Amino acid sequence: MDVIAEQERLAAGTSLPARAPGLEAMAAIVGAGYLRDDPGLIERYARSTAANSMRPLAVVRPNSARQVAALVRAARQHNIALYPVSTGKNWGYGDACAVSGGQVIVDLSRMNRIIQVDPELGYALIEPGVTQQQLSDFLRDHEIALWADCTGAGPDTSFVGNILERGFGHSPYGNRLQHVAGMQVVLADGEILDTGFGHYPNARTTHLFPYGVGPFLDGLFTQSNFGIVTQLGIWLMPQVACIEHFLCSVNRHADIAGVVDALRPLRMDGTLRSVVHIGNDLRVLSGGRVFPRVEVPGQSALTEEVRAELCGAAGIAAWTVSGALYGSRAQVAAARDALRQALRRTAAKPVFITERKLRLGAMLARVLGDRPLGRRVRAQVALGESLFAMNRGIPNGRFLAGAYWRRRGGLPEGFPRQADPAQDNCGLLWVSPVLPMRGSDLLALHGMAEPVFRTHGFDLFATFSMINERTLGGVLTIAYDKDDPEEVERAHRCYREVFTRVMDAGYIPYRVGNQSMGDLDPHGDVYWKTVARIKAALDPEGIIAPGRYEPGRAKGGEGP
């Protein structure tokens, strides 16, 4: 079915042909109201921050694993490709768009049940539609002394979707995939697989011991198109008596290398348990405002003078290091002392933020009023409050502000409530290389990317996060104006060049956007041949998400 042709016929007032038989079969499974192919909805799901929109054939919204299994069987019978999304908010990496057009989006957001929470053993069993806000509210409302790790992607994003992309958050449970046990997966033949011990009817530790007995399958269903995950067990963090947030400012660009090297032993020995984030000045600046078009007319990047002026007014250094200390008061005090000692010979001096300091800061801001210092203190307090909330598993959308940097309308009214960069027409591309946790590697990668951004005329937002004890996860952001075709083209050229450079240098991205699936296998290596063999065994017709983490098919943009 050609959706664009259908839109043209609708605009001309002509009648539409009957649905394809496969769509009618799917509608019978979920109910007529939960399969739609009207142009307005198709347009909504085709929107993407990457400006690489793919128009789906239809959108179907099942409410159970049984319905998903029936949909897969119908799709196989009628040779229709399915593209599952949890809530479709995969910002910067494809949003709700498939790798190629003409696939049926399987929107799992109706499957939003929190099936179980075990307060004693600290885990939850959830479906793909469960959002960060929903689980946070559930734990609060039921007075369960557990926290769920959350990311800065916003309250309405899915745990399952982010975990299956191997995303990371903020807390000691921030390396999220390491805190998952037991998946339920619908396979391409419609069978339902339970991983770990879950396939044994009386298993008592399905969501406590991830590996089960026999081959460990769970990883096969992350960053793949081998099945549709409909449930998983996620471990929750026990609430602690004390949290302190710390911030370090580094004024000279090159000095961040020594700070990384000083913090690495603390991350490796467990003193620093949380994910530690390191952001450059532009990344921090973009969290508090949008691009000043009046001050830099006709430009897509700040001049050095305006950049220095804006950062100086906001008190933003070349680099900002942010993390949290967790535990008893004694444990936090010991970690605080160790952090001070480790940074003693570096250019960074940690500032420790407590809730009491935030309350005092809020009082000071009220006294200072609307003077420049008052605005600065108020902004710092707001940031501190958001960070404290995130550290306790309370999601906050304010960290999505950077996605709106080049949006002509700026931040939407009511931001960050219900922020949706794709629907708000934001331009956003992310390159996310993983690098060794060494200061020299951070500077090398930044030095590789920065000239490319400058050549193409974009501000480089750079964040490096200590996602585990030995690596940094980089996120290099290209924010651009989607209403300017020339700028869109430049943004994509910038992305392609940065992506190629980091790949060639051995800093391989930990996840990629749909536009790069075809570039993951430049050498035809055995790894991707093995992946293709597994796909052929589990899904020989290529029904589930063809092209997703499937370089050979993505290069040709083929369907099943």
C-alpha positions as CSV (number, residue, x, y, z in Angstrom):
1,M,0.0,0.0,0.0
2,D,1.4,3.4,-1.0
3,V,0.5,5.7,1.9
4,I,1.6,8.9,0.1
5,A,-0.6,8.0,-2.9
6,E,-3.5,7.4,-0.5
7,Q,-3.0,10.9,1.0
8,E,-3.1,12.3,-2.5
9,R,-6.3,10.5,-3.3
10,L,-7.8,11.7,0.0
11,A,-6.9,15.3,-0.8
12,A,-8.5,14.9,-4.2
13,G,-11.7,13.7,-2.6
14,T,-11.6,10.2,-4.2
15,S,-12.5,7.1,-2.2
16,L,-9.7,5.0,-0.7
17,P,-9.3,1.3,-1.6
18,A,-10.0,-1.4,0.9
19,R,-7.2,-2.3,3.3
20,A,-4.7,-5.0,2.4
21,P,-5.8,-8.4,3.8
22,G,-3.0,-8.5,6.2
23,L,-4.1,-5.2,7.9
24,E,-7.6,-6.5,8.2
25,A,-6.4,-9.6,9.9
26,M,-4.4,-7.5,12.3
27,A,-7.3,-5.2,13.0
28,A,-9.4,-8.3,13.9
29,I,-6.7,-9.3,16.5
30,V,-6.5,-6.0,18.3
31,G,-9.9,-4.4,17.6
32,A,-10.6,-2.0,14.8
33,G,-9.8,1.1,16.9
34,Y,-6.2,-0.1,17.6
35,L,-5.0,-0.5,14.0
36,R,-4.9,2.8,12.1
37,D,-3.5,3.9,8.8
38,D,-5.0,7.3,8.5
39,P,-2.7,10.0,7.0
40,G,-2.6,12.1,10.2
41,L,-1.3,9.3,12.4
42,I,1.1,8.0,9.7
43,E,2.6,11.5,9.6
44,R,3.0,11.6,13.4
45,Y,4.9,8.3,13.5
46,A,7.0,9.3,10.6
47,R,8.4,12.4,12.4
48,S,12.0,12.1,13.6
49,T,14.6,14.4,15.1
50,A,17.0,12.9,12.5
51,A,15.0,14.3,9.6
52,N,15.3,10.8,8.1
53,S,11.6,10.1,8.3
54,M,10.2,6.7,7.2
55,R,6.5,6.4,6.6
56,P,4.9,3.3,8.1
57,L,2.2,1.3,6.4
58,A,0.1,1.4,9.5
59,V,0.3,1.5,13.3
60,V,-1.1,-1.3,15.5
61,R,-1.4,-1.2,19.3
62,P,-1.7,-4.6,21.0
63,N,-2.4,-4.9,24.7
64,S,-0.9,-8.3,25.5
65,A,1.9,-10.8,24.6
66,R,-0.8,-13.0,23.1
67,Q,-2.0,-10.3,20.8
68,V,1.7,-9.6,19.8
69,A,2.1,-13.3,19.0
70,A,-1.0,-13.3,16.9
71,L,0.1,-10.2,15.1
72,V,3.4,-11.8,14.3
73,R,1.7,-14.9,12.9
74,A,-0.6,-12.7,10.7
75,A,2.4,-10.7,9.5
76,R,4.2,-13.8,8.5
77,Q,1.2,-15.2,6.7
78,H,0.8,-11.9,4.7
79,N,4.5,-11.0,4.3
80,I,4.2,-7.7,6.2
81,A,7.2,-6.3,8.1
82,L,6.6,-5.3,11.8
83,Y,8.6,-2.7,13.6
84,P,8.1,-2.8,17.4
85,V,8.6,0.3,19.6
86,S,8.0,0.6,23.3
87,T,6.8,4.2,23.5
88,G,8.6,5.5,20.3
89,K,10.7,8.0,22.1
90,N,14.2,6.9,21.0
91,W,15.3,10.5,20.6
92,G,18.3,11.2,18.3
93,Y,18.5,7.5,17.2
94,G,15.4,7.1,15.1
95,D,12.5,8.0,17.4
96,A,9.5,5.8,16.3
97,C,10.7,5.4,12.7
98,A,11.7,2.1,11.2
99,V,14.9,1.6,9.2
100,S,12.9,1.6,6.0
101,G,9.4,2.7,5.0
102,G,6.3,0.5,4.6
103,Q,6.6,-1.4,7.9
104,V,3.7,-1.7,10.4
105,I,4.7,0.0,13.6
106,V,3.8,-2.2,16.6
107,D,3.3,0.4,19.3
108,L,3.6,-1.4,22.7
109,S,2.6,1.6,24.8
110,R,-0.8,0.1,25.7
111,M,1.2,-2.8,27.4
112,N,2.0,-0.7,30.4
113,R,1.3,-3.0,33.3
114,I,3.6,-3.1,36.4
115,I,3.0,-6.8,36.9
116,Q,4.9,-7.2,40.1
117,V,7.1,-5.4,42.5
118,D,8.9,-7.4,45.2
119,P,9.8,-4.9,48.0
120,E,11.9,-7.5,49.8
121,L,14.2,-8.7,46.9
122,G,14.0,-5.4,45.1
123,Y,12.8,-6.0,41.6
124,A,9.8,-5.2,39.3
125,L,8.3,-7.1,36.4
126,I,7.2,-4.6,33.8
127,E,5.8,-4.4,30.2
128,P,7.3,-2.2,27.4
129,G,4.9,0.6,27.9
130,V,5.8,1.3,31.5
131,T,7.4,4.8,31.7
132,Q,9.9,6.2,34.0
133,Q,7.3,8.4,35.6
134,Q,4.8,5.6,36.0
135,L,7.2,3.3,37.9
136,S,8.5,6.2,40.0
137,D,4.9,7.1,41.0
138,F,4.0,3.5,41.7
139,L,6.9,3.1,44.2
140,R,6.0,6.4,45.9
141,D,2.3,5.8,46.0
142,H,2.7,2.3,47.5
143,E,5.4,3.6,49.9
144,I,8.0,1.0,48.6
145,A,11.5,1.9,49.8
146,L,13.1,1.3,46.4
147,W,14.2,3.6,43.6
148,A,14.4,2.9,39.8
149,D,17.3,4.3,37.9
150,C,16.2,6.9,35.4
151,T,17.7,8.7,32.4
152,G,17.5,12.3,31.3
153,A,15.3,11.4,28.3
154,G,12.1,12.5,30.0
155,P,9.4,11.1,32.2
156,D,7.4,9.6,29.4
157,T,10.1,7.3,28.0
158,S,10.1,3.5,28.4
159,F,12.4,1.5,30.6
160,V,12.2,-1.5,28.3
161,G,13.0,0.4,25.1
162,N,16.0,2.1,26.7
163,I,17.3,-1.1,28.2
164,L,17.0,-3.0,24.9
165,E,19.2,-0.2,23.4
166,R,21.6,-0.7,26.3
167,G,21.1,2.8,27.5
168,F,22.4,4.1,30.8
169,G,21.2,6.4,33.6
170,H,22.6,8.1,36.7
171,S,22.4,6.0,39.8
172,P,24.5,3.0,41.0
173,Y,22.1,0.9,38.9
174,G,22.8,3.2,35.9
175,N,24.4,0.5,33.7
176,R,20.8,-0.7,33.2
177,L,21.2,-4.0,31.3
178,Q,23.4,-5.4,34.1
179,H,20.3,-5.0,36.4
180,V,17.9,-7.0,34.3
181,A,16.8,-10.7,34.8
182,G,14.2,-12.7,33.0
183,M,12.7,-11.6,29.7
184,Q,9.5,-12.7,27.9
185,V,10.0,-12.6,24.1
186,V,7.6,-13.2,21.2
187,L,9.5,-14.9,18.4
188,A,9.0,-14.5,14.7
189,D,7.0,-17.7,14.5
190,G,4.6,-16.5,17.2
191,E,6.0,-18.6,20.0
192,I,6.6,-17.0,23.4
193,L,10.0,-17.5,24.9
194,D,10.8,-17.0,28.6
195,T,14.6,-16.6,29.2
196,G,16.7,-17.5,32.2
197,F,14.8,-19.8,34.5
198,G,11.5,-18.4,33.3
199,H,10.7,-21.4,31.1
200,Y,10.5,-23.7,34.2
201,P,6.9,-23.4,35.6
202,N,8.0,-23.4,39.3
203,A,11.2,-21.4,39.0
204,R,11.7,-19.2,42.1
205,T,14.6,-17.0,40.9
206,T,13.6,-16.0,37.3
207,H,14.0,-12.3,38.1
208,L,16.8,-12.7,40.6
209,F,19.5,-14.7,38.7
210,P,19.7,-13.6,35.0
211,Y,21.6,-16.5,33.5
212,G,19.4,-19.5,34.1
213,V,20.9,-22.8,33.0
214,G,22.2,-23.4,29.5
215,P,23.0,-20.7,26.9
216,F,22.5,-17.1,28.1
217,L,20.0,-15.8,25.5
218,D,19.0,-12.4,26.9
219,G,21.6,-10.4,25.1
220,L,20.4,-11.7,21.8
221,F,17.3,-9.6,22.1
222,T,19.1,-6.3,22.8
223,Q,20.1,-4.1,19.8
224,S,18.6,-6.8,17.5
225,N,15.6,-7.8,15.5
226,F,15.3,-11.4,16.7
227,G,12.1,-11.0,18.7
228,I,9.7,-8.6,20.4
229,V,10.3,-8.3,24.2
230,T,7.0,-8.1,26.0
231,Q,8.1,-8.3,29.7
232,L,11.3,-8.1,31.7
233,G,12.4,-8.1,35.3
234,I,14.3,-4.9,36.4
235,W,16.2,-4.6,39.6
236,L,15.4,-1.6,41.8
237,M,17.8,0.1,44.2
238,P,17.2,0.2,47.9
239,Q,16.7,3.7,49.2
240,V,19.7,4.9,51.1
241,A,20.0,7.2,54.1
242,C,22.2,9.8,52.5
243,I,22.8,11.2,49.0
244,E,25.2,14.0,48.2
245,H,25.7,15.4,44.7
246,F,29.1,16.7,43.7
247,L,30.1,19.1,40.9
248,C,33.5,20.0,39.7
249,S,34.4,22.8,37.4
250,V,37.4,22.6,35.1
251,N,38.3,26.0,33.6
252,R,40.9,24.9,31.0
253,H,39.9,22.4,28.3
254,A,43.1,20.2,28.6
255,D,42.9,19.9,32.3
256,I,39.9,17.6,32.1
257,A,42.3,14.7,31.2
258,G,43.9,14.7,34.7
259,V,40.5,14.8,36.3
260,V,39.4,11.7,34.4
261,D,42.5,9.8,35.4
262,A,42.1,10.8,39.0
263,L,38.5,9.6,39.2
264,R,39.1,6.3,37.4
265,P,40.5,4.5,40.5
266,L,37.5,5.6,42.5
267,R,35.1,4.2,39.9
268,M,37.1,1.0,39.7
269,D,37.3,0.4,43.5
270,G,33.6,1.2,44.1
271,T,34.0,4.5,45.9
272,L,32.1,6.2,43.0
273,R,29.1,3.9,42.5
274,S,27.0,6.2,40.4
275,V,27.4,7.0,36.7
276,V,29.6,10.1,36.6
277,H,28.9,12.6,33.8
278,I,31.4,15.0,32.2
279,G,29.9,17.7,30.1
280,N,31.6,20.5,28.1
281,D,30.5,24.1,28.4
282,L,28.1,24.0,25.5
283,R,26.3,20.9,26.8
284,V,25.7,22.6,30.1
285,L,24.7,25.9,28.5
286,S,22.2,24.2,26.2
287,G,20.5,22.8,29.3
288,G,19.4,26.2,30.4
289,R,18.6,28.2,27.2
290,V,18.2,28.0,23.4
291,F,20.4,29.4,20.7
292,P,20.5,33.2,20.8
293,R,19.5,34.0,17.2
294,V,19.4,37.7,17.8
295,E,22.9,37.8,19.0
296,V,24.3,35.6,16.2
297,P,22.1,36.3,13.2
298,G,22.3,34.0,10.2
299,Q,24.6,31.6,12.1
300,S,24.1,28.0,13.3
301,A,26.9,28.1,15.8
302,L,28.0,30.6,18.5
303,T,30.9,32.8,17.9
304,E,33.8,32.4,20.4
305,E,32.9,35.8,21.9
306,V,29.2,35.1,22.4
307,R,30.1,31.6,23.7
308,A,32.5,33.1,26.3
309,E,30.0,35.8,27.3
310,L,27.1,33.4,27.8
311,C,29.1,30.9,29.7
312,G,30.7,33.6,31.8
313,A,27.3,35.1,32.7
314,A,26.0,31.6,33.7
315,G,29.2,30.7,35.6
316,I,29.9,27.7,33.3
317,A,33.4,26.4,33.0
318,A,35.1,24.5,30.1
319,W,34.0,21.2,31.7
320,T,31.7,20.2,34.4
321,V,31.9,16.9,36.2
322,S,28.7,15.7,38.0
323,G,28.0,12.6,40.1
324,A,26.5,11.4,43.3
325,L,27.6,9.7,46.5
326,Y,25.3,7.1,48.0
327,G,25.1,5.2,51.3
328,S,25.0,5.7,55.0
329,R,26.2,9.1,56.3
330,A,29.5,7.5,57.3
331,Q,29.9,5.9,53.8
332,V,29.1,9.2,52.1
333,A,31.6,11.0,54.3
334,A,34.3,8.5,53.5
335,A,33.6,8.8,49.8
336,R,33.6,12.6,50.1
337,D,37.1,12.5,51.7
338,A,38.4,10.1,49.1
339,L,37.1,12.3,46.2
340,R,38.7,15.4,47.7
341,Q,42.0,13.5,48.1
342,A,41.9,12.1,44.6
343,L,41.3,15.5,43.0
344,R,43.8,17.3,45.2
345,R,46.5,17.6,42.5
346,T,44.1,18.3,39.6
347,A,42.5,21.5,38.4
348,A,39.1,20.5,39.8
349,K,37.8,21.2,43.3
350,P,34.6,19.3,44.1
351,V,31.6,21.2,45.5
352,F,29.2,19.0,47.5
353,I,25.5,19.7,47.2
354,T,23.1,18.7,50.0
355,E,19.4,19.3,50.3
356,R,20.1,21.8,53.1
357,K,22.3,23.8,50.8
358,L,19.6,23.8,48.1
359,R,17.1,25.2,50.6
360,L,19.5,27.9,51.6
361,G,20.3,28.7,48.0
362,A,16.6,29.0,47.2
363,M,16.2,31.5,50.1
364,L,19.2,33.5,48.8
365,A,17.7,33.6,45.3
366,R,14.5,35.0,46.7
367,V,16.4,37.7,48.5
368,L,18.5,38.7,45.5
369,G,15.4,38.8,43.3
370,D,15.8,39.4,39.6
371,R,19.3,40.7,39.7
372,P,21.9,38.8,37.6
373,L,23.3,37.1,40.7
374,G,19.8,36.1,41.8
375,R,19.0,34.6,38.4
376,R,22.3,32.7,38.5
377,V,21.7,31.3,41.9
378,R,18.1,30.4,41.0
379,A,19.3,28.5,37.9
380,Q,21.9,26.6,40.0
381,V,19.3,25.7,42.6
382,A,16.9,24.4,39.9
383,L,19.7,22.3,38.4
384,G,20.6,20.9,41.8
385,E,17.0,20.0,42.6
386,S,16.6,18.2,39.3
387,L,19.8,16.3,39.9
388,F,18.7,15.2,43.3
389,A,15.4,14.0,41.9
390,M,17.1,12.0,39.2
391,N,19.5,10.4,41.7
392,R,16.4,9.1,43.6
393,G,14.8,7.8,40.4
394,I,12.4,10.7,39.9
395,P,12.6,11.6,36.2
396,N,12.9,15.1,35.0
397,G,12.4,16.4,31.5
398,R,14.6,19.5,31.9
399,F,17.7,17.7,30.5
400,L,15.9,17.4,27.1
401,A,16.3,21.2,26.7
402,G,19.5,20.6,24.6
403,A,17.3,19.0,21.9
404,Y,15.6,22.3,21.4
405,W,18.8,24.4,21.0
406,R,18.2,25.2,17.3
407,R,14.4,24.9,17.2
408,R,13.0,28.2,15.9
409,G,10.2,28.3,18.4
410,G,12.5,27.7,21.3
411,L,11.3,25.7,24.3
412,P,7.5,24.9,24.0
413,E,5.1,26.3,26.4
414,G,5.0,24.3,29.6
415,F,8.4,22.7,29.0
416,P,9.5,20.2,30.2
417,R,6.0,18.8,30.7
418,Q,5.2,16.3,27.9
419,A,8.3,17.3,26.0
420,D,8.5,15.5,22.6
421,P,11.4,16.6,20.4
422,A,10.2,14.6,17.4
423,Q,6.7,16.1,17.4
424,D,8.1,19.5,18.3
425,N,10.2,19.5,15.1
426,C,13.6,19.5,16.8
427,G,16.7,18.5,14.8
428,L,18.9,16.2,16.8
429,L,21.6,13.6,15.8
430,W,23.8,11.8,18.3
431,V,27.1,10.0,17.8
432,S,27.8,7.9,20.8
433,P,31.3,6.4,20.8
434,V,32.7,4.3,23.7
435,L,36.3,5.0,24.7
436,P,38.7,3.8,27.4
437,M,38.4,5.7,30.7
438,R,41.6,7.7,30.1
439,G,41.9,11.4,29.9
440,S,44.1,11.2,26.8
441,D,41.4,9.3,25.0
442,L,38.8,11.9,25.9
443,L,40.9,14.7,24.6
444,A,41.8,12.7,21.4
445,L,38.2,12.0,20.6
446,H,37.1,15.6,21.3
447,G,40.0,16.8,19.2
448,M,38.8,14.6,16.4
449,A,35.2,15.8,16.4
450,E,35.6,19.5,17.2
451,P,37.1,20.6,13.9
452,V,34.4,18.7,12.0
453,F,31.6,20.5,13.9
454,R,33.4,23.8,13.3
455,T,33.8,23.2,9.6
456,H,30.1,22.4,9.2
457,G,29.1,25.3,11.4
458,F,27.6,23.6,14.5
459,D,28.1,23.9,18.2
460,L,29.6,20.7,19.7
461,F,27.7,19.5,22.8
462,A,29.9,16.8,24.3
463,T,29.2,14.5,27.3
464,F,31.3,11.7,28.5
465,S,29.8,9.4,31.1
466,M,31.6,6.8,33.2
467,I,29.1,4.1,32.3
468,N,31.1,1.3,33.9
469,E,34.3,1.0,35.8
470,R,36.6,1.1,32.7
471,T,34.9,3.0,29.9
472,L,33.5,6.4,29.0
473,G,30.3,6.6,26.9
474,G,30.5,9.7,24.7
475,V,27.5,11.5,23.3
476,L,28.3,14.1,20.7
477,T,25.2,16.1,19.8
478,I,24.4,17.8,16.5
479,A,21.5,20.1,17.1
480,Y,20.1,21.8,14.0
481,D,17.2,23.7,12.5
482,K,14.9,21.3,10.7
483,D,13.1,24.2,9.0
484,D,16.3,25.1,7.1
485,P,16.9,22.6,4.3
486,E,20.5,23.8,3.9
487,E,21.2,23.4,7.6
488,V,19.6,19.9,7.6
489,E,22.0,18.9,4.8
490,R,25.0,20.3,6.6
491,A,23.9,18.5,9.8
492,H,23.8,15.2,8.0
493,R,27.2,15.8,6.4
494,C,28.6,16.6,9.8
495,Y,27.1,13.5,11.3
496,R,28.5,11.3,8.5
497,E,32.0,12.7,8.9
498,V,32.1,12.4,12.7
499,F,30.6,8.9,12.6
500,T,33.2,7.7,10.1
501,R,36.1,9.3,11.9
502,V,35.3,7.8,15.3
503,M,34.7,4.4,13.7
504,D,38.0,4.5,11.9
505,A,39.8,5.5,15.1
506,G,38.4,2.5,16.9
507,Y,36.0,4.4,19.1
508,I,32.9,2.4,18.1
509,P,29.5,3.8,19.0
510,Y,27.6,1.8,21.7
511,R,24.3,2.4,19.8
512,V,23.5,4.0,16.5
513,G,20.6,5.7,14.8
514,N,18.5,4.1,12.0
515,Q,20.4,6.1,9.5
516,S,23.7,4.2,10.4
517,M,22.5,0.6,10.6
518,G,24.0,-0.1,7.1
519,D,27.4,1.3,8.2
520,L,28.1,-1.1,11.0
521,D,29.8,-3.8,8.9
522,P,32.3,-2.0,6.6
523,H,34.6,-5.0,6.4
524,G,32.1,-7.9,6.1
525,D,33.4,-9.5,9.3
526,V,32.5,-12.8,11.0
527,Y,30.5,-11.1,13.8
528,W,27.9,-9.7,11.5
529,K,27.8,-12.9,9.4
530,T,27.0,-14.8,12.6
531,V,24.3,-12.3,13.5
532,A,22.8,-12.8,10.0
533,R,22.8,-16.6,10.5
534,I,20.9,-16.2,13.8
535,K,18.4,-13.9,12.2
536,A,17.9,-16.4,9.4
537,A,17.3,-19.2,11.9
538,L,14.8,-17.3,14.1
539,D,13.1,-15.1,11.4
540,P,13.8,-16.5,8.0
541,E,11.2,-14.3,6.3
542,G,12.7,-11.2,7.9
543,I,9.3,-10.1,9.4
544,I,10.6,-8.4,12.6
545,A,12.2,-5.0,12.1
546,P,14.1,-5.7,8.9
547,G,17.3,-3.7,8.7
548,R,17.5,-3.0,12.5
549,Y,21.1,-3.8,13.6
550,E,21.2,-5.8,10.4
551,P,23.8,-4.0,8.2
552,G,23.4,-6.1,5.1
553,R,19.7,-5.5,4.8
554,A,19.9,-1.9,5.9
555,K,22.3,-1.0,3.1
556,G,19.8,-2.0,0.5
557,G,16.7,-0.7,2.5
558,E,14.9,-3.9,1.7
559,G,11.7,-5.2,3.3
560,P,11.1,-8.8,4.1
